[in-house]
Every structure is written in C-alpha cells, then in structure tokens.
C-alpha cells in the first residue's frame, strides 16, 4: 500500500500535507518562477554573502557573549564542518550564560 500512495495511486487526501503547503508558499515568493521553462525558483545570495563575510573570515555573525539564556551544546567529535576546538572556543565565549550552560561532546556510535 505504501508504494501505491507514494506513486499517487493511493486514497485521495482531503488536506494538503505540510510539505505541499510549504512548497506552494515557497514558489509564491518568486513571481518570476513560473515564467521559466521549466519553472525555476530564484534564491537570494544572502547565505553566500554571510559565508564569505563571516565563516570564511573566521568570525561569528553574532556575539556569543550576548546570549543570556540557558545554553546546551551537543557536539560530535567527528563533525567535519565544526572541529572540536572551534566548538569549545564558542562555548567559552558564552560569558553571560553561566552557570546555565553545558557542553557535551559525543563519540561515534
């Protein structure tokens, strides 16, 4: 039955799924999208600009010292994108969160 539903042969749904609503809302943000053949969703380059201005420059887009709420960081020792030393430096910079901050590093399973 599952394979029939995934192929659109299953029972009709009365309501749109969360994914369908999200997809429709995303496409509605770009009025030019449907004018292309095939339709093409344009995306802003803000994430790329942030990566160049912050990550590539070795600085955070915000000051961790300004975080004043309890903070729990779970880090994987094998995280390729964020080495352990960077996660630990970030934790130390949470100056206004103590004593309500915790750092846990997990090993491989």
Backbone as JSON Lines, residues from 0, in Angstrom:
{"i":0,"aa":"X","n":[0.82,-1.19,0.0],"ca":[0.0,0.0,0.0],"c":[0.86,1.25,0.0]}
{"i":1,"aa":"X","n":[1.97,1.24,0.76],"ca":[2.83,2.42,0.86],"c":[3.34,2.84,-0.51]}
{"i":2,"aa":"X","n":[3.79,1.89,-1.32],"ca":[4.33,2.25,-2.63],"c":[3.26,2.84,-3.54]}
{"i":3,"aa":"X","n":[2.01,2.41,-3.38],"ca":[0.93,2.96,-4.19],"c":[0.64,4.41,-3.79]}
{"i":4,"aa":"X","n":[0.69,4.69,-2.5],"ca":[0.45,6.06,-2.03],"c":[1.56,6.97,-2.53]}
{"i":5,"aa":"X","n":[2.79,6.52,-2.44],"ca":[3.91,7.34,-2.88],"c":[3.85,7.63,-4.38]}
{"i":6,"aa":"X","n":[3.28,6.74,-5.14],"ca":[3.17,6.95,-6.59],"c":[1.87,7.67,-6.98]}
{"i":7,"aa":"X","n":[1.11,8.09,-6.0],"ca":[-0.11,8.83,-6.28],"c":[-1.31,7.96,-6.61]}
{"i":8,"aa":"X","n":[-1.23,6.66,-6.35],"ca":[-2.34,5.76,-6.66],"c":[-3.17,5.41,-5.43]}
{"i":9,"aa":"X","n":[-2.77,5.91,-4.3],"ca":[-3.47,5.58,-3.07],"c":[-4.71,6.43,-2.89]}
{"i":10,"aa":"X","n":[-5.31,6.36,-1.72],"ca":[-6.52,7.14,-1.45],"c":[-6.23,8.64,-1.51]}
{"i":11,"aa":"X","n":[-7.19,9.39,-2.03],"ca":[-7.03,10.84,-2.16],"c":[-7.03,11.47,-0.77]}
{"i":12,"aa":"X","n":[-6.21,12.49,-0.6],"ca":[-6.16,13.21,0.67],"c":[-7.09,14.41,0.62]}
{"i":13,"aa":"X","n":[-7.77,14.67,1.73],"ca":[-8.66,15.81,1.8],"c":[-7.88,17.1,2.03]}
{"i":14,"aa":"X","n":[-6.77,16.98,2.76],"ca":[-6.0,18.17,3.13],"c":[-4.59,18.08,2.56]}
{"i":15,"aa":"X","n":[-4.02,19.22,2.29],"ca":[-2.64,19.26,1.8],"c":[-1.7,18.92,2.94]}
{"i":16,"aa":"X","n":[-0.6,18.28,2.58],"ca":[0.4,17.97,3.6],"c":[1.18,19.23,3.93]}
{"i":17,"aa":"X","n":[1.91,19.18,5.01],"ca":[2.76,20.3,5.42],"c":[3.77,20.6,4.31]}
{"i":18,"aa":"X","n":[4.32,19.54,3.71],"ca":[5.29,19.73,2.63],"c":[4.68,20.41,1.42]}
{"i":19,"aa":"X","n":[3.45,20.05,1.08],"ca":[2.77,20.68,-0.05],"c":[2.52,22.16,0.22]}
{"i":20,"aa":"X","n":[2.06,22.46,1.43],"ca":[1.81,23.87,1.78],"c":[3.11,24.67,1.78]}
{"i":21,"aa":"X","n":[4.16,24.07,2.3],"ca":[5.46,24.74,2.33],"c":[5.98,24.99,0.92]}
{"i":22,"aa":"X","n":[5.85,24.0,0.06],"ca":[6.3,24.13,-1.32],"c":[5.53,25.25,-2.04]}
{"i":23,"aa":"X","n":[4.23,25.27,-1.89],"ca":[3.41,26.3,-2.53],"c":[3.78,27.69,-2.02]}
{"i":24,"aa":"X","n":[4.01,27.81,-0.72],"ca":[4.38,29.11,-0.14],"c":[5.74,29.56,-0.67]}
{"i":25,"aa":"X","n":[6.67,28.62,-0.81],"ca":[8.0,28.96,-1.33],"c":[7.91,29.44,-2.76]}
{"i":26,"aa":"X","n":[7.19,28.72,-3.62],"ca":[7.05,29.12,-5.02],"c":[6.33,30.46,-5.14]}
{"i":27,"aa":"X","n":[5.42,30.76,-4.22],"ca":[4.68,32.02,-4.27],"c":[5.55,33.22,-3.96]}
{"i":28,"aa":"X","n":[6.71,33.02,-3.34],"ca":[7.59,34.14,-3.01],"c":[8.31,34.69,-4.24]}
{"i":29,"aa":"X","n":[8.33,33.93,-5.33],"ca":[9.04,34.36,-6.54],"c":[8.06,34.39,-7.71]}
{"i":30,"aa":"X","n":[7.51,35.58,-8.03],"ca":[6.53,35.67,-9.11],"c":[7.13,35.35,-10.48]}
{"i":31,"aa":"X","n":[8.44,35.4,-10.63],"ca":[9.09,35.12,-11.9],"c":[9.31,33.61,-12.11]}
{"i":32,"aa":"X","n":[9.15,32.82,-11.08],"ca":[9.49,31.4,-11.13],"c":[8.75,30.64,-12.23]}
{"i":33,"aa":"X","n":[7.48,30.88,-12.37],"ca":[6.68,30.12,-13.33],"c":[6.87,30.59,-14.77]}
{"i":34,"aa":"X","n":[7.55,31.71,-14.97],"ca":[7.77,32.23,-16.32],"c":[8.89,31.49,-17.05]}
{"i":35,"aa":"X","n":[9.67,30.72,-16.32],"ca":[10.78,29.97,-16.92],"c":[10.3,28.59,-17.37]}
{"i":36,"aa":"X","n":[10.94,28.06,-18.38],"ca":[10.64,26.71,-18.86],"c":[11.88,25.85,-18.71]}
{"i":37,"aa":"X","n":[11.94,24.89,-17.83],"ca":[10.96,24.58,-16.78],"c":[10.97,25.65,-15.69]}
{"i":38,"aa":"X","n":[9.95,25.68,-14.84],"ca":[9.91,26.66,-13.75],"c":[11.2,26.61,-12.92]}
{"i":39,"aa":"X","n":[11.67,27.78,-12.52],"ca":[12.94,27.87,-11.8],"c":[12.78,28.85,-10.65]}
{"i":40,"aa":"X","n":[13.1,28.41,-9.47],"ca":[12.99,29.25,-8.29],"c":[14.31,29.99,-8.1]}
{"i":41,"aa":"X","n":[14.24,31.3,-8.07],"ca":[15.44,32.09,-7.82],"c":[15.67,32.15,-6.32]}
{"i":42,"aa":"X","n":[16.91,32.19,-5.92],"ca":[17.25,32.23,-4.49],"c":[18.17,33.41,-4.23]}
{"i":43,"aa":"X","n":[17.96,34.12,-3.12],"ca":[18.85,35.23,-2.79],"c":[20.22,34.7,-2.39]}
{"i":44,"aa":"X","n":[21.22,35.51,-2.54],"ca":[22.59,35.1,-2.22],"c":[23.02,35.53,-0.83]}
{"i":45,"aa":"X","n":[22.07,35.8,0.05],"ca":[22.41,36.22,1.41],"c":[23.24,35.19,2.15]}
{"i":46,"aa":"X","n":[22.92,33.92,1.97],"ca":[23.67,32.86,2.67],"c":[25.12,32.81,2.17]}
{"i":47,"aa":"X","n":[25.3,33.03,0.88],"ca":[26.67,33.04,0.34],"c":[27.43,34.25,0.85]}
{"i":48,"aa":"X","n":[26.77,35.41,0.88],"ca":[27.41,36.62,1.4],"c":[27.8,36.43,2.87]}
{"i":49,"aa":"X","n":[26.9,35.83,3.66],"ca":[27.22,35.57,5.07],"c":[28.42,34.64,5.19]}
{"i":50,"aa":"X","n":[28.46,33.61,4.37],"ca":[29.58,32.67,4.42],"c":[30.89,33.37,4.12]}
{"i":51,"aa":"X","n":[30.88,34.26,3.13],"ca":[32.1,34.97,2.77],"c":[32.5,35.99,3.84]}
{"i":52,"aa":"X","n":[31.51,36.71,4.37],"ca":[31.8,37.77,5.34],"c":[32.11,37.26,6.74]}
{"i":53,"aa":"X","n":[31.56,36.11,7.09],"ca":[31.73,35.63,8.45],"c":[32.54,34.34,8.52]}
{"i":54,"aa":"X","n":[31.99,33.27,8.03],"ca":[32.64,31.96,8.17],"c":[34.04,31.94,7.57]}
{"i":55,"aa":"X","n":[34.17,32.43,6.34],"ca":[35.48,32.41,5.67],"c":[36.46,33.36,6.36]}
{"i":56,"aa":"X","n":[35.92,34.38,7.05],"ca":[36.77,35.33,7.76],"c":[37.07,34.88,9.18]}
{"i":57,"aa":"X","n":[36.47,33.75,9.58],"ca":[36.73,33.21,10.92],"c":[36.03,33.94,12.04]}
{"i":58,"aa":"X","n":[34.91,34.6,11.75],"ca":[34.17,35.28,12.83],"c":[32.7,34.88,12.79]}
{"i":59,"aa":"X","n":[32.07,34.96,13.93],"ca":[30.66,34.59,14.06],"c":[29.78,35.74,13.58]}
{"i":60,"aa":"X","n":[28.59,35.45,13.05],"ca":[27.69,36.52,12.62],"c":[27.01,37.22,13.8]}
{"i":61,"aa":"X","n":[27.27,36.76,15.0],"ca":[26.73,37.38,16.2],"c":[27.72,37.13,17.35]}
{"i":62,"aa":"X","n":[27.55,37.85,18.43],"ca":[28.44,37.75,19.58],"c":[27.88,36.74,20.58]}
{"i":63,"aa":"X","n":[28.52,35.57,20.74],"ca":[28.03,34.58,21.7],"c":[27.98,35.12,23.14]}
{"i":64,"aa":"X","n":[28.78,36.12,23.43],"ca":[28.79,36.72,24.76],"c":[27.49,37.42,25.1]}
{"i":65,"aa":"X","n":[26.66,37.72,24.11],"ca":[25.39,38.4,24.34],"c":[24.25,37.43,24.61]}
{"i":66,"aa":"X","n":[24.52,36.13,24.53],"ca":[23.49,35.13,24.8],"c":[23.32,35.03,26.31]}
{"i":67,"aa":"X","n":[22.09,35.24,26.78],"ca":[21.84,35.28,28.22],"c":[20.88,34.2,28.69]}
{"i":68,"aa":"X","n":[20.56,33.26,27.84],"ca":[19.64,32.19,28.21],"c":[20.41,30.9,28.43]}
{"i":69,"aa":"X","n":[19.82,29.94,29.15],"ca":[20.49,28.65,29.32],"c":[20.84,28.05,27.96]}
{"i":70,"aa":"X","n":[22.03,27.52,27.85],"ca":[22.52,27.02,26.56],"c":[23.11,25.63,26.73]}
{"i":71,"aa":"X","n":[22.69,24.73,25.85],"ca":[23.18,23.35,25.88],"c":[23.74,23.04,24.5]}
{"i":72,"aa":"X","n":[25.03,22.8,24.41],"ca":[25.67,22.5,23.13],"c":[26.04,21.02,23.11]}
{"i":73,"aa":"X","n":[25.56,20.34,22.08],"ca":[25.92,18.94,21.85],"c":[26.75,18.92,20.58]}
{"i":74,"aa":"X","n":[27.95,18.41,20.68],"ca":[28.85,18.41,19.53],"c":[29.36,16.99,19.27]}
{"i":75,"aa":"X","n":[29.46,16.65,18.02],"ca":[30.01,15.35,17.65],"c":[31.52,15.48,17.46]}
{"i":76,"aa":"X","n":[32.26,14.6,18.08],"ca":[33.71,14.63,17.96],"c":[34.14,14.48,16.51]}
{"i":77,"aa":"X","n":[33.3,13.83,15.7],"ca":[33.63,13.56,14.3],"c":[32.98,14.55,13.33]}
{"i":78,"aa":"X","n":[32.51,15.68,13.83],"ca":[31.89,16.69,12.98],"c":[32.93,17.27,12.03]}
{"i":79,"aa":"X","n":[32.7,17.1,10.74],"ca":[33.65,17.55,9.72],"c":[33.64,19.07,9.58]}
{"i":80,"aa":"X","n":[32.46,19.69,9.69],"ca":[32.32,21.13,9.46],"c":[32.73,21.99,10.64]}
{"i":81,"aa":"X","n":[32.63,21.44,11.83],"ca":[32.96,22.2,13.03],"c":[33.89,21.38,13.92]}
{"i":82,"aa":"X","n":[35.18,21.61,13.82],"ca":[36.12,20.85,14.65],"c":[35.89,21.11,16.14]}
{"i":83,"aa":"X","n":[36.31,20.18,16.96],"ca":[36.1,20.28,18.41],"c":[36.64,21.56,19.0]}
{"i":84,"aa":"X","n":[37.82,21.98,18.57],"ca":[38.41,23.18,19.17],"c":[37.54,24.41,18.91]}
{"i":85,"aa":"X","n":[36.88,24.5,17.75],"ca":[36.01,25.64,17.47],"c":[34.76,25.62,18.34]}
{"i":86,"aa":"X","n":[34.19,24.45,18.53],"ca":[33.01,24.33,19.4],"c":[33.36,24.7,20.83]}
{"i":87,"aa":"X","n":[34.55,24.31,21.28],"ca":[34.98,24.62,22.64],"c":[35.26,26.11,22.82]}
{"i":88,"aa":"X","n":[35.84,26.75,21.81],"ca":[36.06,28.2,21.86],"c":[34.73,28.93,21.95]}
{"i":89,"aa":"X","n":[33.77,28.49,21.14],"ca":[32.44,29.09,21.16],"c":[31.82,28.97,22.55]}
{"i":90,"aa":"X","n":[31.95,27.8,23.16],"ca":[31.39,27.57,24.49],"c":[32.0,28.53,25.52]}
{"i":91,"aa":"X","n":[33.3,28.73,25.45],"ca":[33.98,29.65,26.37],"c":[33.47,31.08,26.19]}
{"i":92,"aa":"X","n":[33.12,31.44,24.97],"ca":[32.65,32.79,24.68],"c":[31.22,33.05,25.16]}
{"i":93,"aa":"X","n":[30.54,32.04,25.67],"ca":[29.2,32.22,26.25],"c":[29.35,32.79,27.66]}
{"i":94,"aa":"X","n":[29.85,33.97,27.77],"ca":[30.19,34.57,29.07],"c":[28.98,34.94,29.92]}
{"i":95,"aa":"X","n":[27.85,35.24,29.3],"ca":[26.67,35.67,30.06],"c":[25.65,34.57,30.3]}
{"i":96,"aa":"X","n":[25.97,33.35,29.92],"ca":[25.05,32.23,30.13],"c":[25.33,31.46,31.42]}
{"i":97,"aa":"X","n":[26.53,31.53,32.02],"ca":[26.8,30.73,33.22],"c":[25.84,31.07,34.34]}
{"i":98,"aa":"X","n":[25.59,30.18,35.25],"ca":[26.06,28.8,35.31],"c":[25.17,27.85,34.52]}
{"i":99,"aa":"X","n":[24.32,28.41,33.68],"ca":[23.35,27.59,32.95],"c":[23.82,27.26,31.54]}
{"i":100,"aa":"X","n":[25.02,26.74,31.43],"ca":[25.5,26.31,30.13],"c":[26.17,24.96,30.27]}
{"i":101,"aa":"X","n":[26.02,24.14,29.25],"ca":[26.62,22.8,29.26],"c":[27.16,22.5,27.87]}
{"i":102,"aa":"X","n":[28.26,21.77,27.83],"ca":[28.87,21.33,26.58],"c":[29.09,19.83,26.68]}
{"i":103,"aa":"X","n":[28.54,19.09,25.74],"ca":[28.7,17.65,25.7],"c":[29.24,17.27,24.32]}
{"i":104,"aa":"X","n":[30.3,16.51,24.32],"ca":[30.85,16.03,23.06],"c":[30.62,14.53,22.99]}
{"i":105,"aa":"X","n":[30.0,14.1,21.91],"ca":[29.7,12.68,21.78],"c":[30.7,12.02,20.84]}
{"i":106,"aa":"X","n":[30.94,10.75,21.09],"ca":[31.82,9.94,20.24],"c":[30.99,9.31,19.15]}
{"i":107,"aa":"X","n":[31.65,8.53,18.31],"ca":[30.93,7.76,17.29],"c":[30.12,6.67,17.98]}
{"i":108,"aa":"X","n":[29.05,6.3,17.34],"ca":[28.22,5.22,17.88],"c":[28.73,3.9,17.4]}
